[in-house]
Amino acid sequence: MKTNYSRVYCQSGFNMSVQASKTNYNEPRDDTGPYTAVEIGFPSAPEPLIIGYAEDSDRPTETVYGWVPAGLVTALVSKHGGIESGELPPLNIDAKQAAILAETLTEINLDLDPTDLDINTAIAEESMWEIWGDQ
């Protein structure tokens, strides 16, 4: 059965819908996940990190963004200070997604010390420790 995830509100004020199901633009295309890519919809402000996934890039706050990698979603949430309220679908931060996460955090100049990131998903934190090892 399809779950409708509540809108994600970040500490910075940025917010977005993040959905995944057999009828959304995500991978795998099922109702249970965990997902390596999800659909973002109707962000509260234009966001350069995801514009390449926009269905209509001319209307960045009035469109959906298909197949956004889980690592990029995690980095986006971190960029905006973490989740204040709402929920993400279950994300699969495998090695490929962890590399996307690390690369994106580097691009946006966030400190890569995983103890300083407010990511709000245990799976992402676990994957980051695999990348950086015991510190």
Secondary structure, 3 states (H helix, E strand, C coil): CCCCCCCEEECCCCEEEEECCCCCCCECCCCCCCECEEEEECCCCCCCCCHHHECCCCCCCCCEEEEEEHHHHHHHHHHCCCEEECCCCCECCCHHHHHHHHHHHHHCCCCCCHHHCCCCCHHHHHHHHHHHCCC
